[in-house]
Amino acid sequence: MSAISLLCELIKASEKAASIARVCRQNERLFHLLVQEKDESESNSRFDHDFKTLADCLIQEMIKYDIGKQFPQLRDNIRGEENAKFTNKAGDSVTVTVTDDQLKTTKTLEKIFAPDNDVVVTLVNEVYRDVELDLESLELPSDSIPLDNDWSELGIWIDPIDATAEYIKGEEKLTKFPNIAATGLKCCTVLIGVYETCHGTPIIGVINQPFAEQNDQQTSEYRGKIYWGMSMGDLKFNNIAPHEPDARIAILSPSEQSKYVEFIRNQLKYDVIYSAGAGYKILKIATGEAELFLLSKGTTYKWDTCAPQAILRSMNGDLFNLQDTLINKSVKKISYQDRKTIRNLGGIIAYQNIGKLREFLKL
């Protein structure tokens, strides 16, 4: 199997995930059945209320199943954000699973949704359907690219729906730059990243933006967009066209500390805007629509950063530990080698252009 074969399967899984996210969001009755608050062990400290949806759980387990079925050597190394347990209306805990046994998956979902069996049929059909890819539009390399690693030496991080709060609220607001959303469904992304377990280096990333474009302002139908990148040694590929930003833009979290905001605005001379979703903000660095992403708090996780970091690396950019960058004036890349550390504790800083990072370090 080649790296392109793996990339194709990741893209297929991401598109199926995006379709499930859209189906769940467009069906109002279904959507209200899906949302559940996370318990303390799962929640992110940045939010007063942190939610997961059955869409998150189902997407994550579907991706694990689809990738694990195609590449059994990877099955035990696929990890995701969500706890697969969901509580039904009766208060019973149900573990969401996707297996070869479609009937078993159906019965699991029936425990959650009974007596809404139409909902179950809709979801199961999405989980098990085949996805056709337009390879030409995705600009995949035509040549076979071998993986130097044994398949068992690769790991995968999944964020089934990054920016779940935006997925739930759906209240779209744009920044003063029309191509960058501040909040809303455009900030939601499906993130699938592959890394080398030995060195902790991200090598393949897929970002699917399920709600990239609205088909009609009068309907809730959306079209998605898929971004991918691959970086293995000197081989670097992606499907992102070069783009010069409209201004010198830094994209930050609304919760960013004021001292960093002032530093970025006054000393670095950036035009500061705020947006939701770590995956979405780093994507905007990769597309060149913003130049700098900085997050001072350790509130992102490996599932948030693995896929977008791989894409940045395919463009000669990268994702770095912010505290090491500021305090030690060194360049320490975000790594995935330590399986026990799942949070990016030192904060993060992202550049597509490493030359810009060197300018940053001189200050």
Residue pairs with C-beta under 8 A, 6 or more apart in sequence:
1 71
1 147
1 151
2 144
2 145
2 146
2 147
3 145
3 146
3 147
3 203
3 204
3 230
3 232
4 140
4 141
4 143
4 144
4 145
6 71
6 147
6 194
6 204
7 140
7 204
7 206
7 228
7 230
8 133
8 135
8 140
9 66
9 67
9 70
9 71
10 67
10 192
10 194
10 204
10 206
10 228
11 133
11 138
11 206
11 208
11 226
11 228
12 66
12 131
12 133
13 62
13 63
13 66
13 67
13 192
14 63
14 190
14 192
14 206
14 207
14 208
14 226
15 131
15 133
15 208
15 224
15 226
16 62
16 66
16 126
16 127
16 129
16 131
17 59
17 62
17 63
17 160
17 161
17 190
17 208
17 210
18 190
18 208
18 209
18 210
18 224
19 126
19 131
19 210
20 55
20 58
20 59
20 62
20 123
20 126
20 127
21 55
21 59
21 161
21 167
21 188
21 190
21 210
21 211
22 210
22 211
22 221
22 222
22 224
23 30
23 122
23 123
23 126
24 30
24 31
24 34
24 53
24 54
24 55
24 123
25 31
25 55
25 167
25 170
25 185
25 211
25 220
26 220
26 221
27 119
27 122
29 116
29 119
30 116
30 119
30 122
33 54
33 113
33 116
33 119
34 53
34 54
34 55
35 51
35 53
35 168
36 51
36 52
36 53
36 54
36 86
36 87
37 49
37 50
37 51
38 50
38 51
38 52
38 83
42 50
42 52
42 82
42 83
43 50
44 50
44 299
45 299
46 253
46 255
46 297
46 299
47 165
50 164
50 165
51 164
51 165
51 168
52 82
52 83
52 164
53 161
53 164
53 167
53 168
54 86
54 96
54 112
55 160
55 161
55 167
56 81
56 82
56 160
56 161
56 164
57 82
57 83
57 84
57 85
57 86
57 96
57 160
58 96
58 98
58 109
58 123
58 127
59 160
59 161
59 190
60 80
60 81
60 82
60 84
60 158
60 160
61 84
61 96
61 97
61 98
62 98
62 127
63 78
63 80
63 158
63 160
63 192
64 75
64 78
64 80
64 98
64 158
65 98
65 99
67 74
67 75
67 78
67 156
68 74
68 75
68 78
69 100
71 151
73 150
73 151
73 152
74 151
74 152
74 154
74 156
77 152
77 154
77 155
77 156
77 197
78 155
78 156
78 158
79 155
79 156
79 157
79 158
79 303
80 157
80 158
80 159
80 160
80 303
81 158
81 159
81 160
81 301
81 303
82 160
84 95
84 96
84 97
85 93
85 94
85 95
85 96
86 93
86 94
86 95
86 96
86 112
87 93
87 94
88 94
88 111
88 112
88 113
88 114
92 111
94 108
94 111
94 112
95 108
96 108
96 109
96 112
97 104
97 105
97 108
98 105
98 127
99 105
102 124
102 128
105 124
105 127
105 128
106 120
106 121
106 124
109 119
109 120
109 123
109 124
110 117
110 120
113 119
113 120
138 226
138 228
138 239
139 239
140 228
140 239
141 230
141 237
145 230
145 232
145 235
147 154
147 232
148 232
148 233
149 196
149 198
153 196
153 197
153 198
154 194
154 195
154 196
154 197
154 203
155 194
155 195
155 196
155 197
155 336
155 339
156 192
156 193
156 194
156 195
157 191
157 192
157 193
157 195
157 302
157 303
157 306
157 307
157 336
158 191
158 192
158 303
159 189
159 190
159 191
159 279
159 301
159 303
159 304
159 307
160 190
161 167
161 188
161 189
161 190
162 188
162 189
162 190
162 191
162 277
162 278
162 279
162 280
162 304
163 187
163 188
163 189
163 276
163 277
163 278
163 279
163 280
164 188
165 276
166 183
166 184
166 185
166 187
166 188
166 276
166 277
167 185
167 188
169 183
169 184
170 184
170 185
171 183
171 184
172 181
172 183
172 184
172 185
172 186
173 181
173 182
173 183
173 184
174 180
174 181
174 182
175 181
175 182
175 273
175 274
175 275
176 273
177 246
177 247
177 249
177 273
177 289
179 289
180 249
180 251
180 273
180 275
180 284
180 289
180 290
181 187
181 275
181 276
181 280
182 273
182 274
182 275
182 276
183 275
183 276
184 211
184 276
185 210
185 211
185 222
186 209
186 211
186 212
186 280
187 275
187 276
187 277
187 280
188 209
188 210
188 211
188 277
188 280
189 207
189 208
189 209
189 210
189 277
189 279
189 280
189 283
190 206
190 207
190 208
190 210
191 205
191 206
191 207
191 279
191 303
191 304
191 306
191 307
191 308
192 205
192 206
192 307
193 202
193 204
193 205
193 206
193 303
193 305
193 306
193 307
193 308
193 309
193 310
194 202
194 203
194 204
194 205
194 306
194 310
195 201
195 202
195 203
195 306
195 310
195 336
196 203
197 336
197 337
197 339
198 337
199 335
199 337
200 335
200 336
200 337
200 338
201 313
201 333
201 335
201 336
202 231
202 306
202 307
202 309
202 310
202 313
202 336
203 230
203 231
203 232
203 310
203 313
204 228
204 229
204 230
204 231
204 310
205 228
205 229
205 230
205 306
205 307
205 308
205 309
205 310
205 311
205 314
206 226
206 227
206 228
206 307
207 226
207 227
207 228
207 279
207 283
207 307
207 308
207 311
208 224
208 225
208 226
208 227
209 224
209 225
209 226
209 227
209 280
209 283
210 222
210 224
211 222
211 224
212 222
212 223
212 224
212 225
213 222
213 223
213 225
214 221
214 222
214 223
215 221
215 222
215 223
226 239
227 238
227 239
227 240
227 283
227 286
227 287
227 311
228 238
228 239
228 311
229 236
229 237
229 238
229 239
229 240
229 286
229 310
229 311
229 312
229 313
229 314
229 315
230 236
230 237
230 238
230 310
230 314
231 310
231 313
231 314
236 313
236 314
236 315
236 316
237 314
238 286
238 311
238 314
238 315
240 286
240 287
240 288
240 311
240 315
242 288
243 287
243 288
243 289
244 288
245 288
245 289
245 290
245 291
246 289
247 271
248 269
248 270
248 271
248 291
249 270
249 271
249 272
249 273
249 289
249 290
249 291
249 292
250 264
250 265
250 268
250 270
250 271
250 272
250 273
250 290
250 291
250 292
250 293
250 294
251 273
251 274
251 275
251 281
251 284
251 285
251 290
251 292
251 293
252 260
252 261
252 264
252 272
252 273
252 274
252 275
252 281
252 293
252 294
252 295
253 274
253 275
253 276
253 278
253 281
253 295
253 297
254 274
254 276
255 297
256 274
256 294
256 295
256 296
257 296
257 297
260 294
260 296
261 272
264 270
264 272
264 292
264 294
265 272
267 363
268 292
268 360
268 363
270 291
270 292
273 290
275 281
275 284
278 295
278 300
278 304
278 305
278 308
279 304
279 307
279 308
281 290
281 293
281 350
282 293
282 305
282 308
282 309
282 312
282 319
282 350
283 308
283 311
284 290
284 293
285 291
285 292
285 293
285 308
285 312
285 317
285 350
285 351
285 352
286 308
286 311
286 312
286 315
286 317
286 352
288 352
291 351
291 352
291 353
291 356
292 349
292 350
292 351
292 356
292 360
293 348
293 349
293 350
294 322
294 347
294 348
294 349
294 350
295 322
295 347
295 348
295 349
296 322
296 347
297 347
298 343
298 344
298 345
298 346
298 347
299 343
300 343
300 344
300 348
301 342
301 343
301 344
302 336
302 341
302 342
302 343
302 344
303 342
304 344
305 319
305 334
305 344
305 348
306 336
308 319
308 350
309 318
309 319
309 334
309 350
312 318
312 319
312 350
312 351
312 352
315 352
316 352
316 353
316 354
317 350
317 351
317 352
317 353
317 354
318 333
318 334
318 350
318 351
318 354
319 333
319 334
319 348
319 349
319 350
320 331
320 332
320 333
320 334
320 348
320 349
320 350
320 351
320 357
321 332
321 333
321 334
321 344
321 346
321 347
321 348
321 349
322 346
322 347
322 348
322 349
323 346
323 347
324 330
324 331
324 332
324 346
325 331
325 332
325 349
325 357
325 360
325 361
329 361
331 357
331 361
334 344
334 348
349 357
349 360
351 357
351 360
